[in-house]
Amino acid sequence: MASGFDSALGFTARRGPLALLVKTIVYGLLVIVFAGPLLALMIGAFTKVNDPTSLVSGGGFTLDNFTRAFDRGVLGYLANSFIVVGGGLLLQIAVSVSASYSLARKTFPLMKLVFLLVLSTMMLPEEVLAIPLSLVLSRVNLTGTLLGMIIPVGAWAFSILVMTEFMKEIPVELEEAARLDGAGDLRVFWSVVLPLCRPALGVVGIFGFTMIWDQYLLPLLVATDAQQFTLPLALRTLRSDEQVGIGVLLAAALLALLPSVLAFIAMQRQFMRGLTSGAVKG
C-alpha cells in the first residue's frame, strides 16, 4: 500500500527491485534539491570558509562568522526586521479581520465591486506600484522611517480573502443566538466570530509573517540610511562588501532564515487546522 508521500508523488503500490530503485533515485533528487542549499548554508555559517566551492570541506567548526556578522551591525538590521514584521503583522491582522467581517457577515451597496477591487490588487506586481508608493510615502513624510515600511504591508488582499472565506462558513445561528442575549456587533465579532477564526488566523499569521519578513523592494524604497535597513536588504549590502567573507554572509543569511522557521513551528498547529478545515469545506 502506497504511503501518503508516495501518493503525492504519483507512485502506485507496485513493489519489486525496479520500483524501489526508482523511488530511491527520486527521493535522493528531492533531498538534494530541497535540503542541499539549507545544508550548504548551515555548513558555511559554522565553518571557516573563504570560497563557496569549499563549503563541504570547510576548515572546522567556528562561531567567528557570527561574531564578525554582529560586528557588521547584523543585530541592528535584525531588530529593524522584527519591528517592521511585528508592527506590520499586527496591523495586517487587524485590517483583515475587520474588513473580512464586513465583507462576509454584512451587506452594503457595491459590496461585490469592493471585494473584486480588493482581489484585483493581488494581480498587480509590486514593481508596478513601486513608483506611486514611493511618491505617496515621500508626500506624507514617511520616507526614511520604519513606519513607512509598516503601513504599506498593513493591508494584504490574500489575508482578507482567507479571512472572508473562513468567516462565511461560520453558522449564522451562532450570531443570532448571541444577539438574542443582547450582544451588539462589536460583542458578536469579538466573542463569537473571532474565536472561531483561530485556524484562519494561523494561516494569515504565517503567510503574513513570511511576506513581510522577505520584503526587499519596500525597504529599498523607504530607507534613506543604512541604519534603517532590514536584514534581507542588508544581506545585499554585505554581499557587495569585499571585506566580508562568504562565511559571514552565510551566517547572516542563517539568522535571516531562523525567524521564519520558528514562526512556522510556533503556529503550525493553527496553520494545519486552517488548511484542513478549508479542504473539508471545499
N, C-alpha and C positions, 0 to 999 in steps of 0.2 A: 504493500500500500504506500502510495506516494505521500510524503510529508507536505505540510503547507508551503515550505520553501521550494520543494520540487514542483509543486503545482504552479506556484507563482512564476517559475522559470519555464513552464510548459512541458516538464518531464512527465512521462506516464509511469505506471507501476512496473515497467519492464525490469527484469533482473538479468544478471549474467556479466561476464567479464567486459564485454564491449560497452554495455550501459554504464558500468562502474567507471571505466576509463573515461568515457565522455563526461560524466558528472565530475570526475576528479579534475579534468582539464578545465571545464567551465568554472568550477568553484575556485580553482587556482588563479584563473584570469581575473575573476571578480575580486579576490583578495588583493592581487597585485594592483588593480586599477583603483580600488577604493581605500585599501589600507596602506598601500605603498607610500603615497605622499604624506600621510599622517605619521607613518613610521620614520620616514626621512626627516620630517620636521622635528620629531622628538629626539632622534639621534643627534641631529645637528645642533639642537638647543643645549644638549647636555654634554657635548664633546668639543674638543679643541680642533676646529676645522677652519681652514682658510680658503678652501676650494670646494665648490659644490660637488665635484666629482669624487671627493674623498670622504663623503658623509658616512658611508658604511664602515670604512677602515679608519675612523677618526682617532684622535690622539688621547683617548681616555676620558673618564667621567670628570666633569668640572661644572662649577656654578659661576665661573668667571664671566660667561656670556651674559647672564642675568645681571651681575654686578655692573658690567660695562653698559648694559642697556639702561639700568637705573641712572647711571651717571649721565646718560644722554637725555634724561628727562622723561623716560617712558612712564614712570609713575604719575607724572603730571598729566600726560596725554591720556592715561588710563582713567584718572579722576575726571577729566573732561568728558570722556566717553560715558562714564557712569552717570554724571549729572544730566547729560543730554538724553540718554536712554531712559533714565528714571523719570525725569520730567515729561519727556515725550510719550512714554508708555502710559503714565497716569492720565495725561491729557487725552490720549487716543482712546483709552478705555472709557473715560467719562463721556467723550463725544459720541463714541459708537453706541454705548448702551442707551443714552438719551435719544439720539436720532433714531435708533432701531425701534425703541418703544413707540415713538410717534408713527413710524412707517408700518410697524407690524400690528399695533393694537388700536390705532386711531384712524379716522377717515377725515380727509380735508380736501379742498379743491386742488386739482392738478397734482395729486399725490403720486400717480404713476409717472408723470413727467419729472417730478423731483427725484424719484427713485432712479429713473432712466439717466438723468443727468449725473447723479452720484456714480452710477455704474460706468458711465462713459469716461469718467476720469481714469479708470483702470486701463483704458486703451491708449492713453497719452504717455509716450516715453518721457522720462524726467529730463532728458536733454532738450526736449521741445519747450518745457516750462522753465528752463534754467534762466534765460534772459529776462522774461517777465517777472519771475520770482526775485531775481537779483535786484531789479528796479524797484519792486514793491518794498523789499526789505530795506533798501537804501532810503526810500522815501519816508519810512516810519522809524528811521534811525536804529534799526536792529542789526545792521552790518557791524561785524566786529564784536558781537556778543553771543554768548551761549544760548540766550533766549531766542535769538534768530535761527538757531538750529532746532529748537524745541517746537516752536509754534507751527512751522510748516508740516511737521510729521504728526501733529495732533489729530488730524482728520485723515483717515485712510479708508477708501471705498471697500477694500477687502474686509476689514473689520466690521464695517456697517453691514455688508452683505451677510456675513456669517451670523452676526447677532440677530439681524432681521429675520432670516430664515429659521433660526432656532426659536425665536420668540413666537413666530406664527404657529408653532407646533404646541405651544402651551395651551391647555384647555381653557376656554373662555369661562367655564363654570367656576373655576377657582377664583377668578376676578369677581364674578357675580356674587359668590358667597362672601368674599371679603367686603364688597360694597354693601351687602345686606347687614353686615356687622357695623356699618358706619364708616368704613375706611374710604379716604379720598384717593385721588390719583397718585399723589406722592407716596402715601402709605401702601397702596397696592403695588406700585412699582418697586419700592424698597423692600417690603416684607414678603411679597408673593412672587413677583416676576423675577427679580434679580437673583434671589437664592436658587431658583430653578435653572438659572443660566450659567452655573459654575462650569459645566463641561465646555460650553462655548467660550467662556472667559479664558479657560486654559488654552484653547486653540488660538484665540486672539492674542493672548499674552505671549505665547511662544513665537508666533509668526511676527507679531508686532515688535518684540524684542530683537529678533534677528534682522528685521527690515531696518530698524533704527540703528542698531549696532553696526551694520555693514554700510551705512551711508558714507559715501565718498564725495559725490558731487556737491551735495548741500554744504558740508563743512568747507569745501574748497571755495564755494561762492561767498560764504559768510565770513570766514576767518580772515582777518587782516594782519594777524601776527602769529608767529609760530607758537606762542604761549596759548593760543586758543584752539590749536589743532586737537582733533580727536585721534585715538590710536590708529584706526585704519588710514587716516590721512598722513599721520606721522610716519607710518611704515614706508610710504613713498619717499619721504624726505630722508629717512635713514638709508634707504636703498641707494639714493644718489650720493650719499656721503662716502667718499673714497676711504676715509679713516675708519669706517665701520665695517667689520668683517662679516662674513656670511653667518657665522655662529651667533653674533649679537643680533643680526636681523631675524634669524630663526627663533631666537629666544623671545624677541618682541612679538613675533607672529604667534608663538605659542601662548603668550599672555593674552593676545587678542582673541585667540580661539577659545580659551578656557571659560569665559563668562557664558558664551552661547551653549556650551556643553553642560555647564552647571545649571543653567536656566531650564534646559530640556529635562535634565534629571529631576529637578525640583518640581516641575509641572507636568511630568509625563503621564501621571495618573489621570489628571483632568483632561490632558490632551487626548489620550486614548479613549476616554469616555466620550469626549466630544466627537471624535471621528466615528466611534462605534454607533453612537446614537444617530448620527447623520446617515450612516449606512443603513441602519434599520428603518429609519423613516423613508429613505429613498427606495 
